[in-house]
Each structure stands twice: as structure tokens, then as C-alpha cells.
Amino acid sequence: MKKCKLVIIGNGMVGHHFIEQLMGHPAAETFDITLFSEETRLAYDRVHLSEYFAGKTAADLMMADYQQYLDWGIHIHKGEKVTYIDHAERKLTSETGKIFEYDKLLLATGSYPFVPPIPGADLPGNYVYRTIDDLGEIHAAARAGKSGVVIGGGLLGLEAANALRELGLETHVVEFAPGLMSVQLDEGGSKLLRDKIEALGVQVHTSKATQKITEGGKSAPARLRMQFADGDELWTDLIVFSAGIRPRDELAREAGLVVGERGGIVIDDQCFTSDPNILAIGECALYDNRIFGLVAPGYQMARTAVGVLLGEAAAFTGADMSTKLKLLGVEVGSIGDAHGRSEGAKAITYLDEQHGVYKRLITNDAGDKLLGAVLVGDTGEYDTLLQYHLNDMDLPAQPEALILPGVEGVELAGGALPDTATICSCHNVAKGDISAAISGGCCSLGEVKESTKASTGCGGCAALLKSVVDEELAALGMEVNNNLCAHFAFTRQEIFHQIKVEEIRTFEELLQKHGTRNAAGEAPKDGCETCKPLVASVLASLWNDHILEKPHVGLQDTNDTFMANMQKNGTYSVVPRIPGGEVTPDKLIVLGQVAKKYNLYTKITGGQRVDLFGARLEQLPEIWRELIDAGFETGHAYGKSLRTVKSCVGSTWCRFGVQDSVGMALLVENRYKGLRSPHKIKMAVSGCTRECAEAQSKDIGVIATEKGWNLYVCGNGGMRPRHADLFATDLDDVTLIRYIDRILMFYVRTADKLQRTSVWLENLDGGLEYLRSVVIDDRLGICDELEQRMSHVVGTYQCEWKTAIEDPEKLKRFRQFVNSDAADEKIRFVEERGQPRPEPMEA
Amino acid sequence: MENIATDYSWVTACRTDDLVENSGICVLLEGRQIAIYQHGPSGTLYAMDNWDPIARASILARGLLAEHEGELYVVSPLYKQRYSVETGICLDAPEHCVGVYPVVIDGAHIRLALPCGVA
């Protein structure tokens, strides 16, 4: 079969989404795809562009994966501009002069930043805010300057202002209109937003028309002078234009396709342009005389175009432009007709100047439908209001209850929504999709998220999603049972609390006080493999007794009991701690000598240590005596506790390093070694942004910056990889350690059994923002206590092996046979590649 | 205890102070590895083969002792199958069964009954 030659021009977020959606379809192989991208980078996340200044790298922002595109068989022309389309011949020419034929052509050329025709707008020091390269230039210019101006007080302008502020510049916003964000906000909302932004030190100038920009001389107060129509002037070192976008329609225009009066390639509801072989999507397209300058409508167009090309029924019929976001730390939400311009529209307004909250509902004349809303300072009700608006639901009798504080019982529950209601707009997940996922076997919020992707984009729908999932589960008669096991009807967090508050010291005591009683009212006599190790871990987290103390011995899993990792033939592997991966030649020689003497298989681990395999139970104490004499400590490879802190060599050796990453890794590893936690913990410290220690795949990741350290949290490698979240930037040593203390103790205290930090964070209500508020703002007032607990654990650290080999009672356990010195004859080794390995088992 | 041979002889296995409360130890008797567990404050003893037929390793003495609905069992350290300490039957795969042995305290010593003819 002859394949359909599909050429795509443009690889922004929308173009990328189109490719992803198309490739997810089995019929994708009937297309032979060629892609042109003017930028040398493939698609990246422009929505989160300002995070580039908060420590994210270009790589972090990438969405498209070059290798993946190649695997999909796409012919990629990066950094190659298309210069001409001959739509009659279905051919196009690129800037290299080459000619390409197509059957279908998709235009996803996006938009460009509008720079008003002001004399001097082309002088050095003027920038736009659109691409990673733009940001790189702004970043470089900011180093040499003290102040910066953003021209444009819209959504993107305020994003840009935030970026300038983060770069440490005195920041000004200059807006032509009388208010900020005049598209999304009414006057009241706009005014409050202005007050809040000004309180942050950003200077806002509205109703200002810039007439001229000139260069200052050598003795001028700054590099550039802006002159306004009203005679005022403003000196600044750099100017960022963010005065709106204009569609990139020049190719279509030259080709003779129909374009709008004020630009934009005209499309119909199937995304076809005036040529039935050419489609256009995203910000270059004009539908119903509107440009849709948000990513969600662009994605809708992309999905429509995919459907149309595959011959499915699909249509784009306009999009809701409601938005919720955080600008300069201020929550802002805008729904539907925010200005109340519809006929007969009535407004209900709430203003709290004390706390800086403004909320306004726009209803129809009858007051029973929500036409629009504005929220500034608190967008808590956004999800609920949006659902009322999108689904045309009847408002409660007193709609003001929806925005008044302290009025209970008006929270919209998921059950009230129709199946078609969109819960997650980032991934276009409707309530019906969630019901289907649950009928299909998902039994928890986490599983629903994984299966549907709902709430994994901006996360704004988290609360609504949880309510829908809970109600759907309840509707199916599933009880959400959080009981630990038959012996304890509590969660790990509750057990932690009981042990802490009542200062319970042993499993026996906990069983007596809180174990599930039988019909006769008796406490259970014993626990099981679920509760025993869990309680042992909590007791260790809180009181830090030696795990082989008499009351705790029987609680441990075998690896903790023998402080080594059992391997498949019943022998153990031994991993001494090598903090930060730094080891002296003498200590390395000792490892080799010990391995040789006991004939141990030797392997370098992924965590920059050495693992010695094949030790018999009775050999463990002798092996450890030799290791401890050489200065080694236990590596806790067997425990649910801190494993390794990986590091790169950092500024002491590396020409790129900006901080001493090995020094920090040693500090961190020596501080948290021995901390018992709900699951294992891995950390890493990188000496510069090149990130050679792979800190962003660790529970705690630290990356050096020129000013200090960026802290990443809750990453994971392994079976379920998760990129760590940037928690805080440019921390000094003391603050870094303080935050890690608090985060780890909060994790130890609140996580579920065997829950890694990645899953813990995903299940934490409020997610990263909540964790920040607990750890940085001390929202729960527990930071002092968390630090004290950590301080106790650090202060009572002991090398478990050192204590064990000095205690004959504890050593008694390390005997294969208590009545004989014989070795287990079942353990046999063969040699492979010059080392021992277990003898293969007969089938 | 039907799977225990009727002809057996009592032998001394180890001393009482070799035992570990709420956990297991292992003895070598006439070439056979046997795990002995001491359960709870009552000190009830159980003896069972040390060989885990599923993991194919001598490890049951190092398993965690656990209880559920009155049944006491050992969780094998490698693949976590549960073996009843009363019957030796694997609760997760009843086609597997390990030997169990009568065991008593005799003064300072632990004595255990081995089936006759075990070499």
C-alpha cells in the first residue's frame, strides 16, 4: 500500500501533541511523516518557560524525544525553515533549496511575539519572551543589568516579570491598557492583582504608551531610556516585549490560502484551511475569527486533526478559554465571560481587602446559570465553578454561597457531574473515563492517575479527581480499607502517632494497647509479617535502639536480622558504607583482601559502593571485624533506610564544578546514615548543572548552583521512574540541611508502609506546594519538632555491625548451627569469569 | 502430627540458652538441618526442617515467625512462602510440605525426636 506523505511544519507543543496522538494510533503506519522545525530544538514546554530561571534546564523542559521520533520513522529536518508552499502542485521548498512533495500538509507554525512599532525597539537591550534562546539572552543580559521592564501586562507579560524578578532585577511592568490582564480580569480583579504584585516590589505602570526608546550615554543612569506619551520617562537596562502574539501565517499567506483580516490561517471545524490538503492547528490558526492562544485548545485542534486524517468523526468547535494560574505567587482564575458582557448578566462580588481576596460570579438574568467568574488571591473554588460553567449546571438557590468563606456544604461533589464533564483538561479526561478506569480494575487514586493520566499535568484538578474517584469506588461498593493487617486496624501514620505520643517502646506494648481485639476482648498474642517489620521500623525511626536488642529481634525481616542481604542460595552479600563514593586506596585494598580471603564475588554497585557476595552466615562477623578494623561502617544495604549519596567530584577537580559536591555528599550521608524510614532512601549531590550524579532520579537530590544548592525531592529510578521536583533554589548549606531534615522526618512520619518518597508525594494532598508550605512556611507548626527528632536520630547513631561484633549475645545469632561448627553443605559455588557464583540449581 | 514417623528416638539438640525468643535457630542432627523456634513469652517450641523446598536453600530458621487467625507460621526469607510450624505444610503452595518434629525442654537442654532410620 502506498503511504500517505504527511508533512508537518512546526514542532511546538501543539505540533508535538499532534505527533504523539497520531503515533498512538495503529493506523499511524499508513503515514510517511516528514517534520520541519525552524528551531534547532524539538518541542519543549513553553508554558513553564519561566522555570528555566528557577533552575530548570533546557533538557528539563523538553517534551519531544529525538530518538523516539526517529523510532517512529519520522524524517526530521531540525533548524530548517520552509520557505515556500506550492499548494497547487502539493510541493514545498525549504531554505536549503530542496523540494518536498506531500499528500497532506499540517501547519503548526505557532505565533511570534508582537513588538509594537516603537522607534528604538530594535536597539540592543530589547528582547522578546518566546523561546529558550530568548531566555538565554535575557539571562545573560540580566547579569550586567540592575533593572528590567516588561512591556505588556497580560498573562505572558506577568510571567516574564516574574522571570526578571527571579533574576534579581528591579522589575517594572508597562501596560498600555488601564489594568493588568484586561482580557481575563474585570476591573476589581485587575486592581487587586496590581496591589498584590506591587507589594512584591514589582512596579506597575498602566495607561502608558511607549513612544520612543533611546540609548543612554556613558553617564546615563541605565542602558535604555523609555519615553511615554504622557511625558514621563523610565530608565532601564533591558526591555522584554510581551505585548501579545501574532500568528505565524506568512507561508500560508504567500501560498494564497485564506487568512484573517488581522492574521491567522482560516480553518473550519475539521481544521482544514481553504485548501483541502492543508490543515492548520494551534496559534497560527484562526477559527471563528478567533486565535486560541492557550495550549489546551491547541491540543484539542491537534486531536481533531488526527481524527480527521484518520477518517474519524472529529470536530473543533471552539474552546473554553478559562484559566487558572499563579502569577508572581498570586493565584488568579478567570472563567467564561469574566467581564459580564453577556446580555442580562448579573454579578455577585466579594472583596476582602484584609486578606487580598477578590471573587466575582457572573450569572444569567435568572441567576441560575454561571456565565463567568473572576478569582484573585484564592482560586480554591475554581474547579467547582468551572464545572458549573462548562456543564451548564443549575446553580444553587444562593449562588453567593459558592464564593463566600465559611459557608459549608456547597462544594461540588463529583457525583453531581455528568459523565461528559471534563475533569482534567490537560489530558482531556472526562468523568466517564474515570468511571471506565475504575470498572476496568483501578482501585485507588494513584492507579486512576496512572491509567488515565488525569491530574498529572498542571494538577489543578487534584481535589475534584479525588472526590470523583472516592464516589465511584463507593458506588461500586468498594470499601476503602486502610487497615494495616488483621492485627492493627490503623494506617502506618496512625501507628507512628500512637508510638510517638504514648512513648511506646516495644511491639508487645503496642499490641496490648492498640492491637485488634477478638470477640472475647483479648488483644492479639502475636503479629504477622506485615506489622512486625513495620513496627520495628517505626520504633527505630523514633527511638533508634539497636535493631538486635532483645524485644526487637523477632520483628525484623531476615536482612535486618542478619544485617546483610540474603541472596538466592541463602548466603549473604555485604556492602560497607562508602560515603559519597569516596574511598582511599588503602580502604579499597582492604575490600579486595577481604573479598579474596573469603572468596567473595565482587561487584561495583550503582550507588558507588562495592558489594561482596557469597558470605556464609557464620562468616559475617569475621568479615565485619576486618572491615571495621579498616575503618568501614555498615552500609545499611539491608535496611529500609538511607542507602547511598552518590556524588560527582565537583569543584575540587572538575573544571565545570561550582561547589564541593563530594564534601556535601559526605555531610549528607554521614548525617542521615542509620535513619530508618518507610522505604529505602537514595540521594545524590551534583557539583554543577550538568548533573553527573543523576540527583534528579533520587529521593533527595542536590545540585550545585553558583549561589548555593538547588534541592530536588521525591525522584525515583528503578521500576517506576519519576523525575524529582525542584523544591527550593540557591540554598546555603545550613538551610539545605534544615529542609532535608524536615522533609525526611515528615516523610518518615506520614508515609504509608513501603511507600517511596515519589509515591508519597503523589498521594500527599496538595502535593509539592503543600510540602513546601509545611517545610518552608511551617504551616503545621511542626518544623521544630521534626528537626529535634532528626537531631535525636543523628545523635544516637551507632554502626550496627560495630555494636554487634562487640556483643557476644548478639553474635550468637550468626551461627549456621548452634550445635556444630560445620558449614551448610548445600551451599556450593562454581567459578565463572574468575569469580565464584552459586552452583546452578537442578531443574 | 500425622506426618511424623511413629518410630522415633529422642536426641539432645542444643542448650536452652541457644534459643532466641520469637525467632529461630538451626541445629545439625545426624546430617539433617532442623530449625527450632521459640514462640512468645509462653516459650512454646516448634521444630521444622531448615530446607525450603521452593527456594531450594537452607533458610527456614531465618524466617520471620508470624500469626494469623490462630495459625502460627514461618515466612521464608527468600520468596516469602508461609510454612505452618505445626504441620510443616506450605500455606501458599500446599503441595509442598516440610518435616516437623516433637521438641521439648529438658532442664538446660532441648531434646528433639528424630524418626528412626534417618541417616
Interface residues (C-beta under 8 A of the other chain):
Chain A: A486 P524 K525 D526 G527 C528 E529 K532 P533 K550 V553 G554 L555 Q556 D557 T558 N559 T561 F562 M566 K568 N569 G570 L617 K812 R813 R815 Q816 F817 V818 N819 S820 A822 D824 K826 I827 M841
Chain B: A13 C14 R15 D18 V20 E21 N22 S23 I25 C26 V27 L28 L29 Q33 H39 G40 W51 A55 R56 A57 S58 I59 R62 G63 L64 L65 A66 E67 H68 E69 L72 V75 P77 L78 K80 R82
